[in-house]
């Protein structure tokens, strides 16, 4: 996943630090990700969700709000409203670059901010929130003991997540009047609410209020045992997959058509998890899937293994070949399915010599429809003419080179 480091001007002109995560293949849509209160663009949840979206063609801009992370400005002078204004500035920067966002995602307080911002952005078609509060003033419980001092002195230094932050009276006054009651009905976009029932920071009651306050189309999905920061990789990837699948109903994610007569093109496999074996697979025509290894071999079992993909290719080619033949003959083939098994696993492959021929695929073909015995026998013969079958049976050459 290529990532560009950029800066753009925030609500008060401060330079905001950002990362633009870009797809390896076709760029089909753009999203903005807003992080949680006092967090930053590089928290694990933001990185993982952005990476999964980029893998399916959605570029993601994630940035540090004014005064946080690597962005300029004074955090003490910011507010919930200024966060919303920073989001509007991010959207404008992308629009000026010809990448107007159609999806906006917010985590925790960032989720409340994206709802406010989306109501003012005509280009946004889908909004996703993760662990968001219905009342932005909810964040003050993180420093409740310091509220009297802030109100009396105008500001106070508080500790949040083990780091010191100065909170001003303006912030308190702003979040106190920033409930989403008016913004939700004005939202002219589809809404996805993601929340964990066991969230100890922002209770799931907030998700219910957000969901009930919005108009359709809207969806509500639980993140089960995830924590508020969605810190576990499997929870972040689950959230990303949900967002990507859901957003496809509301965004124009159509891949550009290949030129007439063009071959299938290059298939790119990119490592998605350096600690395991998860890999993103994208084709030149924009299709996406994942590969992995079973748990027993150090993988996370989130996709087909390499040999599983080979078996899938053989099975798919077989069904297509039989359908094509039956269609040409006008035979009453109603349905065909193929069970494929392979007799060895990937980890054993490295311990065999090059000349050994130990791979055996077994196909069990099931056809339905009023076919006679002769037709079924002929279809069995035709299965062996499947192009992938022929490729597997004859020797092949793989040429490998290192990219510059």
ABEGO torsion letter per residue (X at the ends): XBBBBBBBBBAAGBBBBBBBBBBABBBABBBBBBBBBGBBAABAAAAAAAAAAAAAGBBBBBBBBBGBEABBEBAAABBAAAAAAAAAAAAAAAAAAGABBABBBBBEAAAAAAAAAAAABAABABBBBBGBBABAAAAAAAAAAAAAAAAAAGBBBBBBGGBBBBBBAAAAAAAAAABAAAAAAABBBBBBBBBBAABAABBAAAAAAAAAABBOBBBBBBAEABBAAGABAAAAAAAAAAAAAAAAAABBABBBBBBBGBBAEBBBBBBABAABABBBBBBAAGBBBBBBBBAAAGBAGABBBAAAAAAAAAAAAAAAAAAAAAAAAGBBBABBBBBBBBABBAAAAAABBAABBABBBBBBBBBBEBBBAAAAAAAAAAAAABAAAAAAABBBBBBBBBBX
